[in-house]
């Protein structure tokens, strides 16, 4: 089955700096890669996703890049703000009606004001 | 759009009793819903996948007789924890997929279950 690894487990940045979170996956058949943000006591929120037919996707301060050859994808947050502090999960899955997401372990991002 | 709600947001129950958690898709029809549990500072663990009108598919190691899942309509799925024990205390989160041929999953706010 799929295995998603996420590094590092914690990341602290200064407000205004950029943050990069990297994930690797094992199953070359995976072709959908979402990123979720989870604040304390809340459910995960889908913030951006990418499919295997593109290498990069951007939405305002957030971007995701995908390298299918190397089987890794990364989340880039620019101009970080304190409200970006949360746990971020990457995930991978195949497409299809009953496809299941495999999550990484999560990374705690702290943005220092 | 793509809002998922859960009820209750938290519940405390006594050991041996059963608890039902509801998951609703508010502005879309969800052909597939998923149930996860999450322990503190850990990732999400998929418990089961449910499709409207059919039996849920449980992940390996998840007791189907203990965690009863019903997906009675395109907007409602329920998880019933039967004969709850303290080790069942956890954060239960549902997600919903808005239609077939769609990859995205949208998550509910979660339900904190504490069994005393």
Interface residues (C-beta under 8 A of the other chain):
Chain A: X32 X34 X36 X41 X42 X43 X44 X45 X46 X49 X51 X89 X93 X95 X97 X98 X99 X100 X101 X103 X104 X105 X106
Chain B: X4 X6 X31 X32 X34 X42 X43 X44 X46 X49 X51 X57 X93 X100 X101 X103 X104 X105 X106 X107 X108 X109 X110 X112
